[in-house]
Amino acid sequence: MRKIATQDAVGRPLGHDVTKIIPGSFKGVAFRKGHIISEQDVEELLSIGKYSIYVMEMPEGYIHEDEAGVRLARAFAAEDIDLVGPKEGKVTFVSRVNGLLKIRVDALTRINLTEDVMLSTLHTYTPVKPDEQVGATRIIPLTIPETVISEIETTCAREDKIIRVMPYLHKHVGALVTGTEIVEGRIRDGFDESVGAKVGGYGQVVLEKRMARDDPEEISSNIRRLKEHGMDIILITAGLSVDPDDATVMGVKQAGAQVVFYGTPILPGAMFLYARLGETAILGLPACVFFHKTTAFDVFFPRILAGENIKKEQVAALGHGGYCRNCEECRYPVCGFGK
């Protein structure tokens, strides 16, 4: 492309989209790439500050921002991502599915260290829905050496995609409500309108709900029964405590489950428990799930639905961003909590 005076550009094709901005009311494309500039266009171009313009005259070995954006987007995104654009050189990533956004952050950082190339996304592990924008890519200048893009394509082809959405898997979910006072009817069971509603929000159904007194043997027996009935995930609601004789924790262990972690650097939800009984995931939910809009449950449940194998090192890292601000109007996951 060659930069020339706007008055001299009549009859020449635009080399890029031209954006028009009216503060407070409009921002959009006034002229598209490839538009043949007419005499009538000159005044409008001048009125939006375009006293010079780029016309198509590509240097040898260079490619236009639109082509570069499309090629980069295809290199970065997995098949569960739709590509929208290019628009003014930018290609936007849009989720096709209901699931969990997964970003290879180290690879994203490497891309952004490449001169004149940018890649921007939402936080990794953000729950997303179909048609939700999750990021975008473009080059910074109007043109770029083709070799820069081809080298990125070659590298990306050897690796996992940088951006993907892990769809939520359909799971058989069971629940175990513990508490002698609940079994005896002294306190109302609030599982359905709190935890149960959240489970439904992820497209899952609680297939079986059982109750148990604060007795390790009774708790372990009900856990084994839920597993025998084919539950992939067992949610246990209880007032988990740090006491060594806590009935829920003892019951989980007596059922034969392996505790992956008990306790998290997340507030609310510090007493969250995660265990495995064979292929069945067991989540021990502290009492905060009944009082707080968002807790550690909202961080870990989507990951398990997406098939993520949660490790202790990942949990430890969640201390950074694991403190909920308890906003008056909760906007999670449109915030940094649990990211």
C-alpha positions as CSV (number, residue, x, y, z in Angstrom):
1,M,0.0,0.0,0.0
2,R,1.1,3.6,-0.6
3,K,0.1,6.6,1.4
4,I,-1.1,9.5,-0.8
5,A,-3.1,12.8,-0.3
6,T,-6.8,12.1,-0.2
7,Q,-7.4,14.5,-3.0
8,D,-5.1,12.4,-5.2
9,A,-6.8,9.1,-4.3
10,V,-9.9,9.5,-6.6
11,G,-10.3,6.3,-8.6
12,R,-8.0,4.3,-6.4
13,P,-9.0,1.3,-4.2
14,L,-8.8,1.8,-0.4
15,G,-6.2,-0.4,1.2
16,H,-8.0,-0.7,4.5
17,D,-11.3,0.1,6.2
18,V,-11.7,3.7,7.3
19,T,-13.4,4.2,10.7
20,K,-15.7,7.1,11.4
21,I,-16.1,8.3,15.0
22,I,-18.7,10.8,16.3
23,P,-18.0,11.1,20.0
24,G,-20.8,9.7,22.1
25,S,-23.0,8.6,19.3
26,F,-21.3,6.6,16.6
27,K,-18.2,4.4,15.8
28,G,-18.1,2.3,12.7
29,V,-16.8,1.8,9.2
30,A,-17.3,4.6,6.8
31,F,-15.5,3.0,3.9
32,R,-14.6,-0.6,3.4
33,K,-11.3,-1.9,2.1
34,G,-11.4,-2.1,-1.7
35,H,-13.9,0.8,-2.1
36,I,-13.1,2.9,-5.1
37,I,-12.7,6.5,-3.9
38,S,-15.0,9.0,-5.8
39,E,-15.0,12.8,-5.9
40,Q,-17.9,12.8,-3.5
41,D,-16.0,10.7,-1.0
42,V,-13.1,13.1,-0.7
43,E,-15.1,15.7,1.4
44,E,-16.4,13.0,3.9
45,L,-12.9,11.6,4.2
46,L,-11.5,15.1,5.0
47,S,-14.3,15.7,7.5
48,I,-13.3,12.7,9.5
49,G,-9.6,13.7,9.5
50,K,-8.3,11.6,6.7
51,Y,-6.1,14.1,4.8
52,S,-4.0,11.3,3.5
53,I,-5.0,7.7,2.7
54,Y,-3.5,4.3,2.0
55,V,-4.3,2.9,-1.3
56,M,-3.6,-0.7,-2.4
57,E,0.0,-1.1,-3.5
58,M,1.3,-4.0,-1.6
59,P,5.1,-4.4,-1.2
60,E,6.5,-7.7,-2.3
61,G,6.4,-10.3,0.4
62,Y,3.8,-8.4,2.5
63,I,0.2,-9.2,3.2
64,H,-2.8,-7.0,4.2
65,E,-4.1,-6.8,7.8
66,D,-7.3,-8.6,6.8
67,E,-5.5,-11.7,5.4
68,A,-3.1,-11.7,8.3
69,G,-5.9,-11.5,10.9
70,V,-7.8,-14.5,9.4
71,R,-4.7,-16.6,9.1
72,L,-3.7,-15.9,12.7
73,A,-7.2,-16.6,14.0
74,R,-7.3,-20.0,12.2
75,A,-3.9,-20.8,13.7
76,F,-4.9,-19.9,17.3
77,A,-8.5,-21.2,17.6
78,A,-9.9,-24.7,18.0
79,E,-12.9,-26.1,16.2
80,D,-15.3,-25.0,19.0
81,I,-14.6,-21.4,18.2
82,D,-16.3,-19.4,15.4
83,L,-14.3,-16.6,13.6
84,V,-16.1,-13.3,13.0
85,G,-14.5,-10.8,10.7
86,P,-12.2,-9.5,9.6
87,K,-13.4,-6.0,10.4
88,E,-10.8,-3.3,10.3
89,G,-8.2,-6.0,10.4
90,K,-9.6,-7.6,13.6
91,V,-11.0,-11.2,13.8
92,T,-13.1,-12.0,16.8
93,F,-13.4,-15.4,18.5
94,V,-16.9,-16.5,19.4
95,S,-17.8,-19.6,21.4
96,R,-19.9,-22.2,19.6
97,V,-20.8,-24.1,22.8
98,N,-21.7,-23.9,26.4
99,G,-18.5,-24.6,28.3
100,L,-15.3,-23.5,29.9
101,L,-12.8,-21.3,28.1
102,K,-9.3,-22.7,28.1
103,I,-6.3,-20.5,27.2
104,R,-2.7,-21.7,26.9
105,V,-1.4,-18.6,28.7
106,D,2.2,-19.3,28.0
107,A,1.6,-19.5,24.3
108,L,-0.5,-16.4,24.3
109,T,2.3,-14.5,26.0
110,R,4.8,-15.8,23.4
111,I,2.5,-14.6,20.6
112,N,2.3,-11.1,22.1
113,L,6.1,-10.9,22.3
114,T,6.1,-11.2,18.5
115,E,6.4,-7.7,17.0
116,D,3.3,-6.3,15.4
117,V,1.0,-9.2,16.4
118,M,-1.5,-9.2,19.2
119,L,-3.9,-11.7,20.7
120,S,-6.4,-10.8,23.5
121,T,-8.7,-13.2,25.3
122,L,-10.9,-13.5,28.4
123,H,-9.3,-15.2,31.4
124,T,-8.7,-18.9,31.1
125,Y,-11.4,-21.0,32.9
126,T,-14.1,-18.4,32.3
127,P,-17.5,-20.1,31.8
128,V,-18.9,-19.0,28.4
129,K,-22.1,-19.6,26.4
130,P,-22.8,-20.0,22.7
131,D,-22.3,-16.8,20.7
132,E,-20.3,-15.2,23.5
133,Q,-17.2,-13.3,22.4
134,V,-14.0,-14.7,24.0
135,G,-11.2,-12.7,22.4
136,A,-9.7,-11.3,19.2
137,T,-6.5,-11.0,17.2
138,R,-5.0,-8.7,14.6
139,I,-1.7,-7.3,13.4
140,I,-0.8,-3.8,14.5
141,P,0.3,-2.2,11.2
142,L,-1.7,-2.3,8.0
143,T,0.6,-4.8,6.4
144,I,3.1,-7.3,7.7
145,P,5.8,-9.6,6.1
146,E,4.1,-12.8,5.1
147,T,7.0,-14.7,6.7
148,V,6.0,-13.5,10.2
149,I,2.5,-15.0,9.8
150,S,3.7,-18.2,8.2
151,E,6.2,-18.8,11.1
152,I,3.4,-18.4,13.6
153,E,1.3,-20.8,11.6
154,T,4.1,-23.4,11.5
155,T,4.7,-23.2,15.3
156,C,0.9,-23.3,16.1
157,A,0.5,-26.4,13.9
158,R,2.9,-28.3,16.1
159,E,1.1,-27.5,19.3
160,D,-2.3,-27.6,20.9
161,K,-4.6,-24.7,20.0
162,I,-4.1,-21.6,22.1
163,I,-7.9,-20.9,22.5
164,R,-10.5,-23.5,23.0
165,V,-13.8,-24.0,24.8
166,M,-14.2,-27.3,26.7
167,P,-17.9,-28.2,26.4
168,Y,-19.7,-29.3,29.5
169,L,-20.2,-33.0,29.6
170,H,-23.5,-34.5,30.6
171,K,-23.0,-35.9,34.0
172,H,-25.1,-38.0,36.4
173,V,-25.2,-35.8,39.5
174,G,-26.2,-37.0,42.9
175,A,-26.6,-35.1,46.2
176,L,-26.1,-36.0,49.8
177,V,-27.4,-33.5,52.3
178,T,-25.9,-34.1,55.7
179,G,-27.0,-32.9,59.1
180,T,-28.9,-34.6,61.9
181,E,-30.9,-31.4,62.4
182,I,-32.1,-31.5,58.8
183,V,-32.9,-35.2,58.8
184,E,-35.0,-34.7,62.0
185,G,-36.8,-31.7,60.4
186,R,-35.5,-29.1,62.8
187,I,-33.9,-27.1,59.9
188,R,-35.3,-26.8,56.4
189,D,-33.2,-28.3,53.6
190,G,-32.2,-25.5,51.3
191,F,-30.3,-27.5,48.7
192,D,-32.7,-27.3,45.8
193,E,-33.1,-23.5,45.6
194,S,-29.4,-22.9,46.1
195,V,-27.0,-25.6,44.9
196,G,-29.6,-27.4,42.9
197,A,-30.5,-24.3,40.9
198,K,-26.8,-23.7,40.1
199,V,-26.5,-27.3,38.9
200,G,-29.4,-26.7,36.6
201,G,-27.8,-23.6,35.3
202,Y,-25.0,-25.7,33.7
203,G,-27.5,-27.9,32.0
204,Q,-27.3,-30.7,34.5
205,V,-29.9,-32.5,36.6
206,V,-29.6,-33.8,40.2
207,L,-30.9,-37.3,39.6
208,E,-30.9,-38.5,43.2
209,K,-30.8,-36.7,46.5
210,R,-30.2,-38.5,49.8
211,M,-29.9,-37.4,53.4
212,A,-27.7,-38.5,56.3
213,R,-27.2,-37.7,59.9
214,D,-23.8,-36.4,61.2
215,D,-22.5,-40.0,61.4
216,P,-19.5,-41.1,59.4
217,E,-20.9,-44.6,58.7
218,E,-24.2,-43.3,57.6
219,I,-22.5,-40.7,55.3
220,S,-20.1,-43.3,53.8
221,S,-23.0,-45.7,53.2
222,N,-25.0,-43.1,51.3
223,I,-21.9,-42.1,49.2
224,R,-21.4,-45.7,48.2
225,R,-25.1,-46.1,47.4
226,L,-25.0,-43.0,45.1
227,K,-21.9,-44.4,43.3
228,E,-23.6,-47.8,42.9
229,H,-26.5,-45.9,41.3
230,G,-24.2,-44.5,38.6
231,M,-23.5,-41.0,39.8
232,D,-20.5,-39.3,38.1
233,I,-20.5,-36.4,40.6
234,I,-21.7,-36.5,44.2
235,L,-22.3,-33.1,45.9
236,I,-22.2,-33.2,49.7
237,T,-23.6,-30.2,51.6
238,A,-22.5,-29.8,55.1
239,G,-20.9,-27.5,57.6
240,L,-17.4,-28.8,56.9
241,S,-15.0,-27.9,59.7
242,V,-11.4,-28.2,60.5
243,D,-12.1,-30.6,63.4
244,P,-10.2,-33.8,62.9
245,D,-13.4,-35.8,63.8
246,D,-15.6,-33.9,61.3
247,A,-18.2,-36.5,60.3
248,T,-18.4,-35.5,56.6
249,V,-14.7,-35.8,56.0
250,M,-14.5,-39.0,57.9
251,G,-17.5,-40.4,56.0
252,V,-15.9,-39.5,52.6
253,K,-12.7,-41.4,53.7
254,Q,-14.6,-44.4,55.1
255,A,-16.4,-44.7,51.7
256,G,-13.0,-45.4,50.2
257,A,-12.5,-42.1,48.5
258,Q,-9.1,-40.4,48.0
259,V,-9.1,-36.8,49.1
260,V,-7.4,-34.7,46.5
261,F,-7.6,-31.6,48.6
262,Y,-9.5,-30.3,51.6
263,G,-9.2,-26.6,52.0
264,T,-8.7,-23.9,49.3
265,P,-7.2,-20.3,49.2
266,I,-10.7,-19.2,48.0
267,L,-13.0,-17.0,50.0
268,P,-15.9,-17.8,50.4
269,G,-15.2,-21.5,50.2
270,A,-12.0,-22.1,52.2
271,M,-13.4,-25.4,53.6
272,F,-14.2,-26.9,50.1
273,L,-13.4,-30.6,49.7
274,Y,-12.6,-32.5,46.5
275,A,-12.2,-36.3,46.5
276,R,-12.3,-39.2,44.0
277,L,-14.0,-42.5,44.4
278,G,-12.8,-44.4,41.4
279,E,-14.2,-42.3,38.5
280,T,-16.7,-40.5,40.6
281,A,-15.9,-36.9,41.8
282,I,-17.0,-36.0,45.3
283,L,-17.4,-32.3,46.2
284,G,-17.8,-31.4,49.8
285,L,-19.6,-28.0,49.9
286,P,-19.2,-25.8,53.0
287,A,-22.1,-23.9,54.5
288,C,-21.2,-20.7,52.6
289,V,-22.9,-22.0,49.5
290,F,-26.2,-21.3,51.2
291,F,-25.4,-17.7,52.0
292,H,-23.1,-16.3,49.3
293,K,-23.9,-15.8,45.7
294,T,-20.6,-17.1,44.5
295,T,-18.2,-19.5,46.2
296,A,-15.5,-22.0,45.5
297,F,-18.2,-24.3,44.2
298,D,-18.7,-21.9,41.2
299,V,-15.0,-22.2,40.5
300,F,-14.6,-25.9,40.6
301,F,-17.9,-27.4,39.4
302,P,-17.6,-26.1,35.8
303,R,-14.1,-27.4,35.6
304,I,-15.2,-30.9,36.6
305,L,-18.1,-30.7,34.1
306,A,-15.6,-29.9,31.4
307,G,-13.5,-32.9,32.3
308,E,-10.7,-31.0,33.9
309,N,-8.4,-33.0,36.2
310,I,-7.9,-30.6,39.1
311,K,-4.5,-30.7,40.7
312,K,-3.4,-29.3,44.1
313,E,-0.9,-26.9,42.4
314,Q,-3.8,-25.3,40.4
315,V,-5.7,-24.9,43.6
316,A,-2.8,-23.2,45.3
317,A,-2.5,-20.7,42.5
318,L,-6.1,-19.7,42.9
319,G,-5.1,-17.7,46.0
320,H,-4.3,-15.0,43.4
321,G,-7.8,-13.9,42.5
322,G,-9.5,-16.1,45.0
323,Y,-10.8,-13.4,47.2
324,C,-14.4,-12.4,46.4
325,R,-15.3,-8.7,46.8
326,N,-18.9,-9.6,47.7
327,C,-20.3,-7.0,45.4
328,E,-23.8,-5.7,46.1
329,E,-24.7,-6.9,42.6
330,C,-22.8,-10.1,41.7
331,R,-21.7,-10.2,38.1
332,Y,-19.7,-13.4,38.2
333,P,-18.2,-14.7,36.0
334,V,-17.7,-11.2,34.6
335,C,-15.0,-10.5,37.2
336,G,-11.6,-11.7,38.3
337,F,-12.9,-14.1,41.0
338,G,-11.5,-17.6,40.7
339,K,-9.5,-16.8,37.6
